[in-house]
Structures are given as structure tokens and as C-alpha cells.
């Protein structure tokens, strides 16, 4: 398992409780979120920075 820093854009068209679920679902597309923070908010989007845990990719040698 390796950690990765990612940044995601989230649409702000949901209530506060739905927003948290939407953020976590979006981050899970990239791995298991370990921590995240909203770092910027515009009129329709929020920028989220996160650290996610991903399985290590195995390289097959020939």
C-alpha cells in the first residue's frame, strides 16, 4: 500500500451532509481516504486536497 496526495473538484449542489458523502465518494475513486480538507471554495465548486491509500501496483517481469 502506498499513500498519494490528490486534489479533487467537487460540485456544490448538495446539502452539507450530502456534500461530505459526495467528497468521500469522489476520493474513494482514487483510493482509501486517510485525511482530506476543503482548501478552496468558488461559487459552484470546492477544491479538496486529500491523502489516499492505494494498493501497490505490481510490475510483471518477462
N, CA, C and O atoms as a Tripos MOL2 file, in Angstrom:
@<TRIPOS>MOLECULE
protein
  248   247    62     0     0
PROTEIN
NO_CHARGES

@<TRIPOS>ATOM
      1 N           0.8400   -1.1730    0.0000 N.3       1 UNK1
      2 CA          0.0000    0.0000    0.0000 C.3       1 UNK1
      3 C           0.8930    1.2480    0.0000 C.2       1 UNK1
      4 O           1.9190    1.2970    0.6780 O.2       1 UNK1
      5 N           0.4840    2.2300   -0.7610 N.am      2 UNK2
      6 CA          1.2240    3.4840   -0.8160 C.3       2 UNK2
      7 C           0.2590    4.6540   -0.6250 C.2       2 UNK2
      8 O          -0.9280    4.5540   -0.9360 O.2       2 UNK2
      9 N           0.7850    5.7520   -0.1120 N.am      3 UNK3
     10 CA         -0.0360    6.9470    0.0450 C.3       3 UNK3
     11 C           0.1930    7.8790   -1.1360 C.2       3 UNK3
     12 O           1.2910    7.9550   -1.6880 O.2       3 UNK3
     13 N          -0.8640    8.5820   -1.5100 N.am      4 UNK4
     14 CA         -0.8130    9.5210   -2.6240 C.3       4 UNK4
     15 C          -1.5460   10.7940   -2.2340 C.2       4 UNK4
     16 O          -2.5940   10.7420   -1.5900 O.2       4 UNK4
     17 N          -0.9920   11.9390   -2.6260 N.am      5 UNK5
     18 CA         -1.6470   13.2280   -2.4400 C.3       5 UNK5
     19 C          -2.4700   13.4980   -3.6850 C.2       5 UNK5
     20 O          -1.9460   13.4290   -4.7970 O.2       5 UNK5
     21 N          -3.7510   13.8040   -3.5190 N.am      6 UNK6
     22 CA         -4.6000   14.0980   -4.6730 C.3       6 UNK6
     23 C          -5.3670   15.3900   -4.4310 C.2       6 UNK6
     24 O          -5.4970   15.8560   -3.2990 O.2       6 UNK6
     25 N          -5.8660   15.9520   -5.5130 N.am      7 UNK7
     26 CA         -6.7110   17.1400   -5.4610 C.3       7 UNK7
     27 C          -7.9460   16.8350   -6.2930 C.2       7 UNK7
     28 O          -7.8350   16.2800   -7.3870 O.2       7 UNK7
     29 N          -9.1190   17.1910   -5.7870 N.am      8 UNK8
     30 CA        -10.3660   16.9060   -6.4930 C.3       8 UNK8
     31 C         -11.2550   18.1420   -6.4850 C.2       8 UNK8
     32 O         -11.2230   18.9400   -5.5480 O.2       8 UNK8
     33 N         -12.0490   18.2860   -7.5390 N.am      9 UNK9
     34 CA        -13.0430   19.3540   -7.6210 C.3       9 UNK9
     35 C         -14.4100   18.7270   -7.3500 C.2       9 UNK9
     36 O         -14.7690   17.7230   -7.9650 O.2       9 UNK9
     37 N         -15.1640   19.3180   -6.4350 N.am     10 UNK10
     38 CA        -16.4650   18.8000   -6.0380 C.3      10 UNK10
     39 C         -17.5230   19.8580   -6.3370 C.2      10 UNK10
     40 O         -17.3570   21.0270   -5.9900 O.2      10 UNK10
     41 N         -18.6220   19.4370   -6.9880 N.am     11 UNK11
     42 CA        -19.7280   20.3510   -7.2610 C.3      11 UNK11
     43 C         -20.4740   20.6650   -5.9650 C.2      11 UNK11
     44 O         -20.7080   19.7710   -5.1510 O.2      11 UNK11
     45 N         -20.8440   21.9230   -5.7730 N.am     12 UNK12
     46 CA        -21.5400   22.3490   -4.5640 C.3      12 UNK12
     47 C         -23.0500   22.4270   -4.7870 C.2      12 UNK12
     48 O         -23.6600   23.4710   -4.5620 O.2      12 UNK12
     49 N         -23.6430   21.3330   -5.2260 N.am     13 UNK13
     50 CA        -25.0800   21.3230   -5.4770 C.3      13 UNK13
     51 C         -25.8330   20.4620   -4.4610 C.2      13 UNK13
     52 O         -26.9490   20.0240   -4.7410 O.2      13 UNK13
     53 N         -25.2540   20.2140   -3.3030 N.am     14 UNK14
     54 CA        -25.8650   19.3430   -2.3080 C.3      14 UNK14
     55 C         -25.8870   20.0280   -0.9440 C.2      14 UNK14
     56 O         -25.2240   21.0400   -0.7210 O.2      14 UNK14
     57 N         -26.6720   19.4420   -0.0430 N.am     15 UNK15
     58 CA        -26.6870   19.9560    1.3310 C.3      15 UNK15
     59 C         -25.3650   19.6130    2.0120 C.2      15 UNK15
     60 O         -24.5490   18.8790    1.4550 O.2      15 UNK15
     61 N         -25.1570   20.1330    3.1930 N.am     16 UNK16
     62 CA        -23.8990   19.9180    3.9060 C.3      16 UNK16
     63 C         -23.6380   18.4410    4.1630 C.2      16 UNK16
     64 O         -22.5160   17.9760    3.9620 O.2      16 UNK16
     65 N         -24.6440   17.6910    4.6010 N.am     17 UNK17
     66 CA        -24.4300   16.2650    4.8780 C.3      17 UNK17
     67 C         -24.1800   15.4950    3.5910 C.2      17 UNK17
     68 O         -23.3650   14.5730    3.5720 O.2      17 UNK17
     69 N         -24.8660   15.8580    2.5220 N.am     18 UNK18
     70 CA        -24.6250   15.2050    1.2360 C.3      18 UNK18
     71 C         -23.2580   15.5850    0.6890 C.2      18 UNK18
     72 O         -22.6130   14.7770    0.0210 O.2      18 UNK18
     73 N         -22.8140   16.7930    0.9610 N.am     19 UNK19
     74 CA        -21.5140   17.2470    0.4750 C.3      19 UNK19
     75 C         -20.3980   16.3750    1.0370 C.2      19 UNK19
     76 O         -19.5040   15.9650    0.2980 O.2      19 UNK19
     77 N         -20.4390   16.0910    2.3220 N.am     20 UNK20
     78 CA        -19.4140   15.2390    2.9280 C.3      20 UNK20
     79 C         -19.4230   13.8570    2.2830 C.2      20 UNK20
     80 O         -18.3610   13.3110    1.9850 O.2      20 UNK20
     81 N         -20.6020   13.2850    2.0640 N.am     21 UNK21
     82 CA        -20.7020   11.9720    1.4210 C.3      21 UNK21
     83 C         -20.1870   12.0340   -0.0150 C.2      21 UNK21
     84 O         -19.5100   11.1130   -0.4710 O.2      21 UNK21
     85 N         -20.5050   13.1180   -0.7300 N.am     22 UNK22
     86 CA        -20.0310   13.2800   -2.1100 C.3      22 UNK22
     87 C         -18.5110   13.3890   -2.1660 C.2      22 UNK22
     88 O         -17.8760   12.8050   -3.0440 O.2      22 UNK22
     89 N         -17.9300   14.1350   -1.2320 N.am     23 UNK23
     90 CA        -16.4700   14.2720   -1.1830 C.3      23 UNK23
     91 C         -15.8290   12.9120   -0.9450 C.2      23 UNK23
     92 O         -14.8970   12.5290   -1.6520 O.2      23 UNK23
     93 N         -16.3240   12.1850    0.0440 N.am     24 UNK24
     94 CA        -15.7310   10.8900    0.3720 C.3      24 UNK24
     95 C         -15.8950    9.8860   -0.7680 C.2      24 UNK24
     96 O         -14.9910    9.0890   -1.0190 O.2      24 UNK24
     97 N         -17.0370    9.9150   -1.4610 N.am     25 UNK25
     98 CA        -17.2450    9.0160   -2.6010 C.3      25 UNK25
     99 C         -16.2800    9.3500   -3.7370 C.2      25 UNK25
    100 O         -15.7070    8.4520   -4.3540 O.2      25 UNK25
    101 N         -16.1020   10.6390   -4.0110 N.am     26 UNK26
    102 CA        -15.1790   11.0670   -5.0750 C.3      26 UNK26
    103 C         -13.7480   10.6460   -4.7480 C.2      26 UNK26
    104 O         -13.0130   10.2030   -5.6310 O.2      26 UNK26
    105 N         -13.3530   10.7830   -3.4890 N.am     27 UNK27
    106 CA        -11.9970   10.4060   -3.0920 C.3      27 UNK27
    107 C         -11.7990    8.8970   -3.1510 C.2      27 UNK27
    108 O         -10.7090    8.4330   -3.4870 O.2      27 UNK27
    109 N         -12.8370    8.1240   -2.8290 N.am     28 UNK28
    110 CA        -12.7230    6.6590   -2.8730 C.3      28 UNK28
    111 C         -12.4600    6.1390   -4.2870 C.2      28 UNK28
    112 O         -11.9770    5.0200   -4.4560 O.2      28 UNK28
    113 N         -12.7770    6.9500   -5.3040 N.am     29 UNK29
    114 CA        -12.4620    6.5630   -6.6830 C.3      29 UNK29
    115 C         -10.9510    6.4570   -6.8750 C.2      29 UNK29
    116 O         -10.4880    5.7340   -7.7570 O.2      29 UNK29
    117 N         -10.1820    7.1730   -6.0540 N.am     30 UNK30
    118 CA         -8.7210    7.2040   -6.1660 C.3      30 UNK30
    119 C          -8.0220    6.3120   -5.1510 C.2      30 UNK30
    120 O          -6.8270    6.0520   -5.2880 O.2      30 UNK30
    121 N          -8.7390    5.8350   -4.1330 N.am     31 UNK31
    122 CA         -8.1490    5.0130   -3.0810 C.3      31 UNK31
    123 C          -8.9100    5.2000   -1.7870 C.2      31 UNK31
    124 O          -9.9940    5.7830   -1.7770 O.2      31 UNK31
    125 N          -8.3500    4.7110   -0.7020 N.am     32 UNK32
    126 CA         -8.9850    4.8520    0.6110 C.3      32 UNK32
    127 C          -8.5400    6.1720    1.2420 C.2      32 UNK32
    128 O          -7.3600    6.3400    1.5520 O.2      32 UNK32
    129 N          -9.4790    7.1140    1.4350 N.am     33 UNK33
    130 CA         -9.0890    8.4050    2.0090 C.3      33 UNK33
    131 C          -8.5870    8.2570    3.4470 C.2      33 UNK33
    132 O          -9.2570    7.6570    4.2870 O.2      33 UNK33
    133 N          -7.4080    8.8060    3.7210 N.am     34 UNK34
    134 CA         -6.8710    8.8210    5.0780 C.3      34 UNK34
    135 C          -7.1960   10.1450    5.7630 C.2      34 UNK34
    136 O          -7.5130   10.1790    6.9520 O.2      34 UNK34
    137 N          -7.1130   11.2250    5.0050 N.am     35 UNK35
    138 CA         -7.4900   12.5490    5.5060 C.3      35 UNK35
    139 C          -7.8010   13.4260    4.3050 C.2      35 UNK35
    140 O          -7.2880   13.2000    3.2090 O.2      35 UNK35
    141 N          -8.6370   14.4200    4.5180 N.am     36 UNK36
    142 CA         -8.9380   15.3630    3.4540 C.3      36 UNK36
    143 C          -9.3450   16.7070    4.0490 C.2      36 UNK36
    144 O          -9.7410   16.7990    5.2110 O.2      36 UNK36
    145 N          -9.2350   17.7550    3.2150 N.am     37 UNK37
    146 CA         -9.6100   19.1010    3.6400 C.3      37 UNK37
    147 C         -10.0980   19.8910    2.4310 C.2      37 UNK37
    148 O          -9.5570   19.7630    1.3330 O.2      37 UNK37
    149 N         -11.1160   20.6990    2.6430 N.am     38 UNK38
    150 CA        -11.5610   21.6420    1.6220 C.3      38 UNK38
    151 C         -10.5960   22.8210    1.6850 C.2      38 UNK38
    152 O         -10.4570   23.4670    2.7240 O.2      38 UNK38
    153 N          -9.9330   23.0930    0.5640 N.am     39 UNK39
    154 CA         -8.9050   24.1380    0.5540 C.3      39 UNK39
    155 C          -9.3070   25.3940   -0.2090 C.2      39 UNK39
    156 O          -8.6530   26.4300   -0.0880 O.2      39 UNK39
    157 N         -10.3840   25.3080   -0.9970 N.am     40 UNK40
    158 CA        -10.8420   26.4760   -1.7450 C.3      40 UNK40
    159 C         -12.3070   26.2740   -2.0890 C.2      40 UNK40
    160 O         -12.7410   25.1510   -2.3450 O.2      40 UNK40
    161 N         -13.0650   27.3570   -2.0970 N.am     41 UNK41
    162 CA        -14.4760   27.2960   -2.4750 C.3      41 UNK41
    163 C         -14.7500   28.4140   -3.4600 C.2      41 UNK41
    164 O         -14.4490   29.5780   -3.1960 O.2      41 UNK41
    165 N         -15.3190   28.0540   -4.5940 N.am     42 UNK42
    166 CA        -15.7760   29.0190   -5.5880 C.3      42 UNK42
    167 C         -17.3000   28.9920   -5.5630 C.2      42 UNK42
    168 O         -17.8820   28.3260   -4.7070 O.2      42 UNK42
    169 N         -17.9490   29.6870   -6.4620 N.am     43 UNK43
    170 CA        -19.4110   29.7730   -6.4300 C.3      43 UNK43
    171 C         -20.0910   28.4190   -6.6260 C.2      43 UNK43
    172 O         -21.1470   28.1800   -6.0420 O.2      43 UNK43
    173 N         -19.5200   27.5390   -7.4240 N.am     44 UNK44
    174 CA        -20.1750   26.2620   -7.7040 C.3      44 UNK44
    175 C         -19.3220   25.0380   -7.4080 C.2      44 UNK44
    176 O         -19.8130   23.9150   -7.5150 O.2      44 UNK44
    177 N         -18.0570   25.2220   -7.0370 N.am     45 UNK45
    178 CA        -17.1760   24.0800   -6.7800 C.3      45 UNK45
    179 C         -16.3220   24.2990   -5.5360 C.2      45 UNK45
    180 O         -16.0540   25.4260   -5.1210 O.2      45 UNK45
    181 N         -15.9100   23.1850   -4.9650 N.am     46 UNK46
    182 CA        -14.9650   23.2020   -3.8460 C.3      46 UNK46
    183 C         -13.7530   22.3860   -4.2610 C.2      46 UNK46
    184 O         -13.8880   21.3520   -4.9140 O.2      46 UNK46
    185 N         -12.5770   22.8480   -3.8850 N.am     47 UNK47
    186 CA        -11.3480   22.1000   -4.1190 C.3      47 UNK47
    187 C         -11.0200   21.3470   -2.8440 C.2      47 UNK47
    188 O         -10.9920   21.9200   -1.7550 O.2      47 UNK47
    189 N         -10.7700   20.0450   -2.9970 N.am     48 UNK48
    190 CA        -10.4550   19.1920   -1.8570 C.3      48 UNK48
    191 C          -9.0740   18.5980   -2.0790 C.2      48 UNK48
    192 O          -8.7900   18.0490   -3.1430 O.2      48 UNK48
    193 N          -8.2190   18.7090   -1.0730 N.am     49 UNK49
    194 CA         -6.9130   18.0570   -1.0980 C.3      49 UNK49
    195 C          -6.9820   16.8880   -0.1310 C.2      49 UNK49
    196 O          -7.5440   17.0050    0.9580 O.2      49 UNK49
    197 N          -6.4020   15.7530   -0.5350 N.am     50 UNK50
    198 CA         -6.5190   14.5510    0.2900 C.3      50 UNK50
    199 C          -5.2850   13.6760    0.1750 C.2      50 UNK50
    200 O          -4.5110   13.7680   -0.7780 O.2      50 UNK50
    201 N          -5.1300   12.8340    1.1660 N.am     51 UNK51
    202 CA         -4.1440   11.7620    1.1330 C.3      51 UNK51
    203 C          -4.9430   10.4700    1.1030 C.2      51 UNK51
    204 O          -5.7730   10.2140    1.9760 O.2      51 UNK51
    205 N          -4.6790    9.6560    0.0790 N.am     52 UNK52
    206 CA         -5.3830    8.3800   -0.0510 C.3      52 UNK52
    207 C          -4.3840    7.2330   -0.0520 C.2      52 UNK52
    208 O          -3.2170    7.3970   -0.4080 O.2      52 UNK52
    209 N          -4.8650    6.0890    0.3490 N.am     53 UNK53
    210 CA         -4.0620    4.8760    0.3830 C.3      53 UNK53
    211 C          -4.4660    4.0110   -0.7990 C.2      53 UNK53
    212 O          -5.6420    3.6930   -0.9790 O.2      53 UNK53
    213 N          -3.4690    3.6300   -1.6130 N.am     54 UNK54
    214 CA         -3.7200    2.8000   -2.7940 C.3      54 UNK54
    215 C          -2.9010    1.5260   -2.6940 C.2      54 UNK54
    216 O          -1.7990    1.5330   -2.1450 O.2      54 UNK54
    217 N          -3.4410    0.4190   -3.2290 N.am     55 UNK55
    218 CA         -2.6170   -0.7880   -3.2900 C.3      55 UNK55
    219 C          -1.4360   -0.5460   -4.2220 C.2      55 UNK55
    220 O          -1.5520    0.1860   -5.2040 O.2      55 UNK55
    221 N          -0.3090   -1.1580   -3.9120 N.am     56 UNK56
    222 CA          0.8580   -1.0120   -4.7840 C.3      56 UNK56
    223 C           0.6060   -1.7560   -6.0830 C.2      56 UNK56
    224 O           0.0540   -2.8560   -6.0960 O.2      56 UNK56
    225 N           1.0200   -1.1340   -7.1650 N.am     57 UNK57
    226 CA          0.9020   -1.7850   -8.4670 C.3      57 UNK57
    227 C           2.0650   -2.7460   -8.6250 C.2      57 UNK57
    228 O           3.2160   -2.4060   -8.3520 O.2      57 UNK57
    229 N           1.7500   -3.9350   -9.0650 N.am     58 UNK58
    230 CA          2.8170   -4.9100   -9.2690 C.3      58 UNK58
    231 C           3.2670   -4.8610  -10.7160 C.2      58 UNK58
    232 O           2.4520   -4.7370  -11.6300 O.2      58 UNK58
    233 N           4.5380   -4.9570  -10.9090 N.am     59 UNK59
    234 CA          5.1180   -4.9490  -12.2490 C.3      59 UNK59
    235 C           5.5480   -6.3740  -12.5580 C.2      59 UNK59
    236 O           6.3520   -6.9710  -11.8420 O.2      59 UNK59
    237 N           4.9980   -6.8980  -13.6320 N.am     60 UNK60
    238 CA          5.3500   -8.2560  -14.0350 C.3      60 UNK60
    239 C           6.5840   -8.2220  -14.9200 C.2      60 UNK60
    240 O           6.6210   -7.4910  -15.9100 O.2      60 UNK60
    241 N           7.5730   -8.9910  -14.5790 N.am     61 UNK61
    242 CA          8.7720   -9.0530  -15.4160 C.3      61 UNK61
    243 C           8.6270  -10.2060  -16.3880 C.2      61 UNK61
    244 O           8.0090  -11.2240  -16.0740 O.2      61 UNK61
    245 N           9.1920  -10.0420  -17.5530 N.am     62 UNK62
    246 CA          9.0870  -11.0810  -18.5860 C.3      62 UNK62
    247 C          10.3790  -11.8130  -18.7140 C.2      62 UNK62
    248 O          10.4920  -12.7270  -19.5310 O.2      62 UNK62
@<TRIPOS>BOND
     1     1     2 1
     2     2     3 1
     3     3     4 2
     4     3     5 am
     5     5     6 1
     6     6     7 1
     7     7     8 2
     8     7     9 am
     9     9    10 1
    10    10    11 1
    11    11    12 2
    12    11    13 am
    13    13    14 1
    14    14    15 1
    15    15    16 2
    16    15    17 am
    17    17    18 1
    18    18    19 1
    19    19    20 2
    20    19    21 am
    21    21    22 1
    22    22    23 1
    23    23    24 2
    24    23    25 am
    25    25    26 1
    26    26    27 1
    27    27    28 2
    28    27    29 am
    29    29    30 1
    30    30    31 1
    31    31    32 2
    32    31    33 am
    33    33    34 1
    34    34    35 1
    35    35    36 2
    36    35    37 am
    37    37    38 1
    38    38    39 1
    39    39    40 2
    40    39    41 am
    41    41    42 1
    42    42    43 1
    43    43    44 2
    44    43    45 am
    45    45    46 1
    46    46    47 1
    47    47    48 2
    48    47    49 am
    49    49    50 1
    50    50    51 1
    51    51    52 2
    52    51    53 am
    53    53    54 1
    54    54    55 1
    55    55    56 2
    56    55    57 am
    57    57    58 1
    58    58    59 1
    59    59    60 2
    60    59    61 am
    61    61    62 1
    62    62    63 1
    63    63    64 2
    64    63    65 am
    65    65    66 1
    66    66    67 1
    67    67    68 2
    68    67    69 am
    69    69    70 1
    70    70    71 1
    71    71    72 2
    72    71    73 am
    73    73    74 1
    74    74    75 1
    75    75    76 2
    76    75    77 am
    77    77    78 1
    78    78    79 1
    79    79    80 2
    80    79    81 am
    81    81    82 1
    82    82    83 1
    83    83    84 2
    84    83    85 am
    85    85    86 1
    86    86    87 1
    87    87    88 2
    88    87    89 am
    89    89    90 1
    90    90    91 1
    91    91    92 2
    92    91    93 am
    93    93    94 1
    94    94    95 1
    95    95    96 2
    96    95    97 am
    97    97    98 1
    98    98    99 1
    99    99   100 2
   100    99   101 am
   101   101   102 1
   102   102   103 1
   103   103   104 2
   104   103   105 am
   105   105   106 1
   106   106   107 1
   107   107   108 2
   108   107   109 am
   109   109   110 1
   110   110   111 1
   111   111   112 2
   112   111   113 am
   113   113   114 1
   114   114   115 1
   115   115   116 2
   116   115   117 am
   117   117   118 1
   118   118   119 1
   119   119   120 2
   120   119   121 am
   121   121   122 1
   122   122   123 1
   123   123   124 2
   124   123   125 am
   125   125   126 1
   126   126   127 1
   127   127   128 2
   128   127   129 am
   129   129   130 1
   130   130   131 1
   131   131   132 2
   132   131   133 am
   133   133   134 1
   134   134   135 1
   135   135   136 2
   136   135   137 am
   137   137   138 1
   138   138   139 1
   139   139   140 2
   140   139   141 am
   141   141   142 1
   142   142   143 1
   143   143   144 2
   144   143   145 am
   145   145   146 1
   146   146   147 1
   147   147   148 2
   148   147   149 am
   149   149   150 1
   150   150   151 1
   151   151   152 2
   152   151   153 am
   153   153   154 1
   154   154   155 1
   155   155   156 2
   156   155   157 am
   157   157   158 1
   158   158   159 1
   159   159   160 2
   160   159   161 am
   161   161   162 1
   162   162   163 1
   163   163   164 2
   164   163   165 am
   165   165   166 1
   166   166   167 1
   167   167   168 2
   168   167   169 am
   169   169   170 1
   170   170   171 1
   171   171   172 2
   172   171   173 am
   173   173   174 1
   174   174   175 1
   175   175   176 2
   176   175   177 am
   177   177   178 1
   178   178   179 1
   179   179   180 2
   180   179   181 am
   181   181   182 1
   182   182   183 1
   183   183   184 2
   184   183   185 am
   185   185   186 1
   186   186   187 1
   187   187   188 2
   188   187   189 am
   189   189   190 1
   190   190   191 1
   191   191   192 2
   192   191   193 am
   193   193   194 1
   194   194   195 1
   195   195   196 2
   196   195   197 am
   197   197   198 1
   198   198   199 1
   199   199   200 2
   200   199   201 am
   201   201   202 1
   202   202   203 1
   203   203   204 2
   204   203   205 am
   205   205   206 1
   206   206   207 1
   207   207   208 2
   208   207   209 am
   209   209   210 1
   210   210   211 1
   211   211   212 2
   212   211   213 am
   213   213   214 1
   214   214   215 1
   215   215   216 2
   216   215   217 am
   217   217   218 1
   218   218   219 1
   219   219   220 2
   220   219   221 am
   221   221   222 1
   222   222   223 1
   223   223   224 2
   224   223   225 am
   225   225   226 1
   226   226   227 1
   227   227   228 2
   228   227   229 am
   229   229   230 1
   230   230   231 1
   231   231   232 2
   232   231   233 am
   233   233   234 1
   234   234   235 1
   235   235   236 2
   236   235   237 am
   237   237   238 1
   238   238   239 1
   239   239   240 2
   240   239   241 am
   241   241   242 1
   242   242   243 1
   243   243   244 2
   244   243   245 am
   245   245   246 1
   246   246   247 1
   247   247   248 2
@<TRIPOS>SUBSTRUCTURE
     1 UNK1         2 RESIDUE 1 A UNK
     2 UNK2         6 RESIDUE 1 A UNK
     3 UNK3        10 RESIDUE 1 A UNK
     4 UNK4        14 RESIDUE 1 A UNK
     5 UNK5        18 RESIDUE 1 A UNK
     6 UNK6        22 RESIDUE 1 A UNK
     7 UNK7        26 RESIDUE 1 A UNK
     8 UNK8        30 RESIDUE 1 A UNK
     9 UNK9        34 RESIDUE 1 A UNK
    10 UNK10       38 RESIDUE 1 A UNK
    11 UNK11       42 RESIDUE 1 A UNK
    12 UNK12       46 RESIDUE 1 A UNK
    13 UNK13       50 RESIDUE 1 A UNK
    14 UNK14       54 RESIDUE 1 A UNK
    15 UNK15       58 RESIDUE 1 A UNK
    16 UNK16       62 RESIDUE 1 A UNK
    17 UNK17       66 RESIDUE 1 A UNK
    18 UNK18       70 RESIDUE 1 A UNK
    19 UNK19       74 RESIDUE 1 A UNK
    20 UNK20       78 RESIDUE 1 A UNK
    21 UNK21       82 RESIDUE 1 A UNK
    22 UNK22       86 RESIDUE 1 A UNK
    23 UNK23       90 RESIDUE 1 A UNK
    24 UNK24       94 RESIDUE 1 A UNK
    25 UNK25       98 RESIDUE 1 A UNK
    26 UNK26      102 RESIDUE 1 A UNK
    27 UNK27      106 RESIDUE 1 A UNK
    28 UNK28      110 RESIDUE 1 A UNK
    29 UNK29      114 RESIDUE 1 A UNK
    30 UNK30      118 RESIDUE 1 A UNK
    31 UNK31      122 RESIDUE 1 A UNK
    32 UNK32      126 RESIDUE 1 A UNK
    33 UNK33      130 RESIDUE 1 A UNK
    34 UNK34      134 RESIDUE 1 A UNK
    35 UNK35      138 RESIDUE 1 A UNK
    36 UNK36      142 RESIDUE 1 A UNK
    37 UNK37      146 RESIDUE 1 A UNK
    38 UNK38      150 RESIDUE 1 A UNK
    39 UNK39      154 RESIDUE 1 A UNK
    40 UNK40      158 RESIDUE 1 A UNK
    41 UNK41      162 RESIDUE 1 A UNK
    42 UNK42      166 RESIDUE 1 A UNK
    43 UNK43      170 RESIDUE 1 A UNK
    44 UNK44      174 RESIDUE 1 A UNK
    45 UNK45      178 RESIDUE 1 A UNK
    46 UNK46      182 RESIDUE 1 A UNK
    47 UNK47      186 RESIDUE 1 A UNK
    48 UNK48      190 RESIDUE 1 A UNK
    49 UNK49      194 RESIDUE 1 A UNK
    50 UNK50      198 RESIDUE 1 A UNK
    51 UNK51      202 RESIDUE 1 A UNK
    52 UNK52      206 RESIDUE 1 A UNK
    53 UNK53      210 RESIDUE 1 A UNK
    54 UNK54      214 RESIDUE 1 A UNK
    55 UNK55      218 RESIDUE 1 A UNK
    56 UNK56      222 RESIDUE 1 A UNK
    57 UNK57      226 RESIDUE 1 A UNK
    58 UNK58      230 RESIDUE 1 A UNK
    59 UNK59      234 RESIDUE 1 A UNK
    60 UNK60      238 RESIDUE 1 A UNK
    61 UNK61      242 RESIDUE 1 A UNK
    62 UNK62      246 RESIDUE 1 A UNK
